[in-house]
Amino acid sequence: MSTGLVERLEAAEVGSRELDFWIAYELGQLSDVVTKRPAYVREGDGEVALFDSAGRGLGWVGYHVSRPVTASVDAALALASKSLPGWEVSLAQRVPRYDETCAEWWHASLFRMRSGVSFGGDGTVSVKGPTAPLALCAATLRALRALHPDGIGAET
């Protein structure tokens, strides 16, 4: 799995179809549509355009090909449950009180009950993000990265 994708999810302020594309690509969900790893992608009108490192177009992928996992709580929950069967999900929202100046954020935790695998010392993967879907996607990919350090899905 690309090392930068989780970090990009954690740094994002809002979800995007570009991030949705990269998640689907890294999980191998686009292997029948995208045969060569693009260097970068750009959101278009109903599609994601793919480019090589020289800026040459490699084609496009319609939005219908990948789910809006970075913008939809339902899609992010479906991704987590499909990618990590048997794992529990916890989402919490932190809203500042009237006298606080901190920003609102979401906290996503994934864990397995009675797990032999330990993440963070207690069997939990936790990520904080500005939206619930971004936090949940980042936590899902962190857990998958820990379970499959050599990569999953597409070539890395």
LOPA-866214 format. One line per 5 residues: their letters; for each residue x, y, z of N, C-alpha, C. Coordinates in nm, 2 decimals. Layout:
A = X,Y,Z,X,Y,Z,X,Y,Z | ...;
//
This chain:
MSTGL = 0.08,-0.12,0.00,0.00,0.00,0.00,0.09,0.12,0.00 | 0.05,0.22,-0.07,0.13,0.35,-0.08,0.14,0.41,0.06 | 0.26,0.45,0.09,0.28,0.50,0.23,0.21,0.64,0.24 | 0.19,0.71,0.14,0.14,0.85,0.15,-0.01,0.86,0.16 | -0.08,0.75,0.12,-0.23,0.76,0.11,-0.29,0.79,0.25;
VERLE = -0.25,0.72,0.35,-0.31,0.74,0.49,-0.27,0.88,0.53 | -0.15,0.92,0.51,-0.11,1.06,0.55,-0.19,1.16,0.48 | -0.22,1.14,0.35,-0.30,1.23,0.27,-0.45,1.24,0.33 | -0.50,1.12,0.36,-0.63,1.12,0.42,-0.64,1.20,0.56 | -0.53,1.18,0.64,-0.53,1.25,0.77,-0.51,1.40,0.75;
AAEVG = -0.44,1.44,0.64,-0.42,1.58,0.62,-0.54,1.65,0.55 | -0.62,1.57,0.48,-0.73,1.63,0.41,-0.83,1.70,0.50 | -0.89,1.81,0.45,-1.00,1.88,0.52,-1.13,1.83,0.48 | -1.15,1.79,0.36,-1.28,1.73,0.31,-1.25,1.61,0.22 | -1.35,1.53,0.20,-1.34,1.42,0.11,-1.33,1.46,-0.03;
SRELD = -1.28,1.38,-0.12,-1.28,1.41,-0.26,-1.29,1.29,-0.35 | -1.33,1.30,-0.47,-1.33,1.19,-0.56,-1.19,1.14,-0.59 | -1.09,1.23,-0.59,-0.95,1.19,-0.61,-0.91,1.09,-0.50 | -0.94,1.12,-0.37,-0.90,1.03,-0.26,-0.98,0.90,-0.28 | -1.11,0.91,-0.32,-1.19,0.79,-0.34,-1.12,0.70,-0.44;
FWIAY = -1.07,0.76,-0.55,-1.01,0.68,-0.65,-0.89,0.61,-0.60 | -0.80,0.68,-0.52,-0.68,0.62,-0.47,-0.71,0.51,-0.37 | -0.81,0.52,-0.29,-0.85,0.42,-0.20,-0.89,0.29,-0.28 | -0.98,0.31,-0.37,-1.03,0.20,-0.45,-0.91,0.14,-0.53 | -0.82,0.22,-0.58,-0.70,0.17,-0.65,-0.61,0.08,-0.56;
ELGQL = -0.58,0.14,-0.45,-0.49,0.07,-0.35,-0.55,-0.06,-0.30 | -0.68,-0.07,-0.29,-0.75,-0.19,-0.25,-0.77,-0.29,-0.36 | -0.72,-0.26,-0.48,-0.74,-0.35,-0.59,-0.87,-0.35,-0.65 | -0.96,-0.26,-0.62,-1.10,-0.26,-0.68,-1.11,-0.21,-0.82 | -1.00,-0.15,-0.87,-1.00,-0.10,-1.01,-0.91,-0.17,-1.10;
SDVVT = -0.86,-0.29,-1.06,-0.76,-0.36,-1.14,-0.81,-0.40,-1.28 | -0.94,-0.42,-1.30,-1.00,-0.45,-1.43,-1.02,-0.32,-1.52 | -1.01,-0.20,-1.46,-1.03,-0.08,-1.53,-0.90,0.00,-1.55 | -0.81,0.00,-1.45,-0.69,0.08,-1.46,-0.57,-0.02,-1.46 | -0.50,-0.03,-1.57,-0.40,-0.13,-1.59,-0.26,-0.08,-1.55;
KRPAY = -0.24,0.05,-1.55,-0.11,0.11,-1.52,-0.13,0.22,-1.41 | -0.04,0.21,-1.31,-0.05,0.30,-1.20,-0.03,0.45,-1.25 | -0.12,0.54,-1.23,-0.11,0.68,-1.27,-0.01,0.75,-1.17 | 0.06,0.85,-1.22,0.14,0.93,-1.13,0.05,1.03,-1.05 | -0.05,1.08,-1.11,-0.15,1.17,-1.05,-0.28,1.16,-1.12;
VREGD = -0.38,1.21,-1.05,-0.52,1.21,-1.11,-0.57,1.35,-1.09 | -0.67,1.38,-1.16,-0.74,1.51,-1.15,-0.89,1.49,-1.16 | -0.97,1.55,-1.07,-1.11,1.54,-1.08,-1.17,1.62,-1.19 | -1.26,1.56,-1.26,-1.33,1.63,-1.37,-1.48,1.63,-1.36 | -1.55,1.65,-1.46,-1.69,1.65,-1.46,-1.75,1.51,-1.47;
GEVAL = -1.77,1.45,-1.36,-1.82,1.31,-1.36,-1.72,1.20,-1.38 | -1.59,1.24,-1.37,-1.48,1.14,-1.40,-1.35,1.19,-1.33 | -1.26,1.09,-1.31,-1.13,1.12,-1.26,-1.03,1.09,-1.38 | -0.96,1.19,-1.42,-0.86,1.18,-1.53,-0.73,1.13,-1.48 | -0.66,1.03,-1.55,-0.54,0.97,-1.50,-0.42,1.02,-1.59;
FDSAG = -0.31,1.04,-1.52,-0.19,1.10,-1.60,-0.07,1.02,-1.55 | 0.03,1.01,-1.65,0.16,0.95,-1.61,0.25,1.07,-1.56 | 0.37,1.03,-1.52,0.46,1.13,-1.46,0.50,1.24,-1.56 | 0.49,1.22,-1.69,0.52,1.32,-1.79,0.40,1.41,-1.83 | 0.29,1.38,-1.76,0.17,1.46,-1.79,0.08,1.40,-1.90;
RGLGW = 0.12,1.29,-1.96,0.04,1.23,-2.06,-0.08,1.16,-2.01 | -0.20,1.18,-2.07,-0.32,1.12,-2.03,-0.32,0.97,-2.04 | -0.36,0.90,-1.94,-0.37,0.75,-1.94,-0.52,0.71,-1.96 | -0.61,0.80,-1.95,-0.75,0.77,-1.96,-0.83,0.83,-1.85 | -0.95,0.78,-1.82,-1.03,0.84,-1.72,-1.11,0.72,-1.66;
VGYHV = -1.16,0.75,-1.54,-1.25,0.65,-1.47,-1.37,0.73,-1.42 | -1.49,0.68,-1.46,-1.61,0.75,-1.41,-1.63,0.74,-1.26 | -1.69,0.84,-1.21,-1.72,0.84,-1.07,-1.80,0.72,-1.02 | -1.88,0.66,-1.11,-1.96,0.54,-1.07,-1.87,0.42,-1.04 | -1.74,0.42,-1.08,-1.66,0.31,-1.06,-1.61,0.29,-0.91;
SRPVT = -1.59,0.40,-0.84,-1.55,0.40,-0.70,-1.66,0.47,-0.61 | -1.68,0.41,-0.49,-1.78,0.47,-0.40,-1.72,0.60,-0.34 | -1.81,0.69,-0.30,-1.76,0.81,-0.23,-1.73,0.79,-0.08 | -1.63,0.71,-0.06,-1.60,0.67,0.08,-1.54,0.78,0.17 | -1.49,0.88,0.11,-1.43,0.99,0.19,-1.53,1.10,0.22;
ASVDA = -1.65,1.09,0.16,-1.75,1.19,0.18,-1.88,1.14,0.24 | -1.90,1.00,0.25,-2.02,0.94,0.29,-1.99,0.85,0.41 | -2.06,0.87,0.52,-2.04,0.78,0.64,-2.08,0.64,0.61 | -2.19,0.63,0.54,-2.24,0.49,0.50,-2.14,0.42,0.41 | -2.08,0.49,0.31,-1.98,0.42,0.23,-1.85,0.39,0.30;
ALALA = -1.81,0.48,0.39,-1.69,0.45,0.47,-1.71,0.33,0.57 | -1.83,0.33,0.63,-1.86,0.21,0.72,-1.87,0.08,0.64 | -1.92,0.09,0.52,-1.93,-0.03,0.43,-1.78,-0.08,0.39 | -1.70,0.02,0.36,-1.56,-0.01,0.33,-1.49,-0.08,0.45 | -1.51,-0.03,0.57,-1.45,-0.08,0.69,-1.50,-0.22,0.71;
SKSLP = -1.63,-0.25,0.70,-1.68,-0.38,0.74,-1.65,-0.48,0.63 | -1.63,-0.44,0.50,-1.60,-0.53,0.40,-1.45,-0.56,0.40 | -1.36,-0.46,0.43,-1.22,-0.48,0.43,-1.17,-0.55,0.56 | -1.24,-0.53,0.67,-1.20,-0.58,0.80,-1.32,-0.66,0.87 | -1.36,-0.77,0.81,-1.47,-0.84,0.87,-1.44,-0.88,1.01;
GWEVS = -1.54,-0.87,1.10,-1.53,-0.91,1.24,-1.47,-0.80,1.32 | -1.43,-0.68,1.26,-1.38,-0.57,1.34,-1.50,-0.48,1.39 | -1.48,-0.42,1.50,-1.58,-0.33,1.56,-1.54,-0.19,1.52 | -1.64,-0.10,1.50,-1.62,0.04,1.47,-1.67,0.13,1.57 | -1.60,0.23,1.61,-1.64,0.33,1.70,-1.61,0.47,1.64;
LAQRV = -1.72,0.55,1.64,-1.70,0.69,1.59,-1.74,0.79,1.70 | -1.66,0.89,1.72,-1.70,0.99,1.82,-1.67,1.13,1.76 | -1.76,1.22,1.80,-1.74,1.36,1.75,-1.70,1.45,1.87 | -1.60,1.53,1.84,-1.56,1.63,1.95,-1.60,1.77,1.90 | -1.69,1.83,1.97,-1.74,1.96,1.94,-1.69,2.05,2.05;
PRYDE = -1.63,2.17,2.01,-1.58,2.26,2.11,-1.69,2.32,2.19 | -1.67,2.34,2.32,-1.76,2.41,2.41,-1.76,2.56,2.38 | -1.85,2.63,2.43,-1.86,2.78,2.40,-1.74,2.86,2.43 | -1.65,2.82,2.52,-1.53,2.90,2.55,-1.40,2.84,2.50 | -1.42,2.73,2.42,-1.30,2.67,2.36,-1.27,2.72,2.22;
TCAEW = -1.14,2.73,2.18,-1.11,2.77,2.05,-1.06,2.66,1.96 | -1.06,2.54,2.01,-1.02,2.42,1.92,-1.12,2.39,1.82 | -1.08,2.32,1.71,-1.17,2.29,1.60,-1.25,2.16,1.63 | -1.36,2.15,1.56,-1.43,2.02,1.57,-1.36,1.91,1.50 | -1.37,1.79,1.55,-1.30,1.68,1.49,-1.37,1.55,1.52;
WHASL = -1.34,1.45,1.44,-1.40,1.31,1.46,-1.29,1.22,1.50 | -1.33,1.12,1.57,-1.23,1.01,1.61,-1.29,0.88,1.57 | -1.21,0.80,1.49,-1.26,0.67,1.45,-1.16,0.57,1.51 | -1.22,0.46,1.56,-1.14,0.35,1.62,-1.20,0.22,1.56 | -1.10,0.14,1.53,-1.13,0.00,1.48,-1.07,-0.10,1.57;
FRMRS = -1.14,-0.20,1.61,-1.08,-0.30,1.70,-1.14,-0.43,1.68 | -1.07,-0.54,1.73,-1.12,-0.67,1.73,-1.13,-0.72,1.87 | -1.24,-0.77,1.91,-1.26,-0.83,2.04,-1.18,-0.96,2.05 | -1.11,-0.97,2.16,-1.03,-1.09,2.19,-0.93,-1.12,2.07 | -0.86,-1.01,2.03,-0.77,-1.02,1.91,-0.63,-1.06,1.96;
GVSFG = -0.57,-1.14,1.88,-0.43,-1.18,1.90,-0.34,-1.07,1.84 | -0.39,-0.99,1.75,-0.31,-0.88,1.69,-0.32,-0.76,1.77 | -0.21,-0.69,1.79,-0.22,-0.57,1.88,-0.17,-0.45,1.80 | -0.26,-0.35,1.80,-0.22,-0.22,1.74,-0.23,-0.12,1.85 | -0.12,-0.04,1.86,-0.12,0.06,1.97,-0.13,0.00,2.11;
GDGTV = -0.09,-0.12,2.12,-0.08,-0.19,2.25,-0.21,-0.25,2.30 | -0.32,-0.21,2.25,-0.45,-0.27,2.30,-0.54,-0.32,2.19 | -0.49,-0.35,2.08,-0.57,-0.41,1.97,-0.66,-0.31,1.90 | -0.63,-0.18,1.90,-0.71,-0.08,1.85,-0.63,0.01,1.75 | -0.69,0.05,1.64,-0.64,0.14,1.54,-0.73,0.27,1.56;
SVKGP = -0.67,0.38,1.59,-0.75,0.50,1.61,-0.69,0.62,1.52 | -0.78,0.70,1.47,-0.74,0.81,1.38,-0.83,0.93,1.41 | -0.78,1.05,1.42,-0.86,1.17,1.43,-0.86,1.24,1.30 | -0.98,1.29,1.26,-0.99,1.36,1.13,-1.10,1.47,1.14 | -1.11,1.56,1.04,-1.20,1.66,1.04,-1.35,1.62,1.01;
TAPLA = -1.36,1.50,0.94,-1.49,1.44,0.91,-1.49,1.30,0.95 | -1.61,1.24,0.98,-1.62,1.10,1.01,-1.57,1.01,0.90 | -1.61,1.03,0.77,-1.56,0.94,0.67,-1.41,0.95,0.65 | -1.35,1.07,0.66,-1.20,1.07,0.64,-1.13,1.00,0.76 | -1.18,1.02,0.88,-1.12,0.95,0.99,-1.14,0.80,0.98;
LCAAT = -1.25,0.75,0.94,-1.28,0.61,0.93,-1.20,0.55,0.81 | -1.19,0.61,0.70,-1.11,0.56,0.59,-0.96,0.55,0.63 | -0.91,0.65,0.70,-0.77,0.65,0.74,-0.75,0.54,0.84 | -0.84,0.52,0.93,-0.82,0.41,1.03,-0.83,0.27,0.96 | -0.92,0.26,0.86,-0.93,0.13,0.79,-0.80,0.10,0.72;
LRALR = -0.75,0.20,0.65,-0.62,0.18,0.57,-0.50,0.15,0.67 | -0.50,0.22,0.78,-0.39,0.19,0.88,-0.40,0.05,0.93 | -0.52,0.00,0.96,-0.54,-0.14,1.00,-0.49,-0.23,0.89 | -0.54,-0.21,0.77,-0.50,-0.29,0.66,-0.35,-0.29,0.64 | -0.29,-0.18,0.65,-0.14,-0.17,0.63,-0.07,-0.25,0.74;
ALHPD = -0.12,-0.25,0.86,-0.06,-0.33,0.97,-0.08,-0.48,0.95 | -0.20,-0.51,0.90,-0.22,-0.66,0.87,-0.15,-0.71,0.75 | -0.13,-0.62,0.65,-0.06,-0.66,0.52,0.05,-0.56,0.49 | 0.16,-0.57,0.57,0.27,-0.47,0.55,0.33,-0.48,0.41 | 0.32,-0.59,0.34,0.37,-0.60,0.20,0.28,-0.55,0.09;
GIGAE = 0.16,-0.50,0.13,0.07,-0.44,0.04,-0.05,-0.53,0.02 | -0.16,-0.47,-0.03,-0.28,-0.54,-0.06,-0.33,-0.49,-0.19 | -0.41,-0.56,-0.26,-0.48,-0.51,-0.38,-0.38,-0.48,-0.49 | -0.36,-0.36,-0.53,-0.28,-0.32,-0.64,-0.13,-0.32,-0.61 | -0.05,-0.31,-0.71,0.09,-0.30,-0.69,0.12,-0.17,-0.62;
T = 0.23,-0.17,-0.53,0.27,-0.05,-0.46,0.40,0.00,-0.51;
//
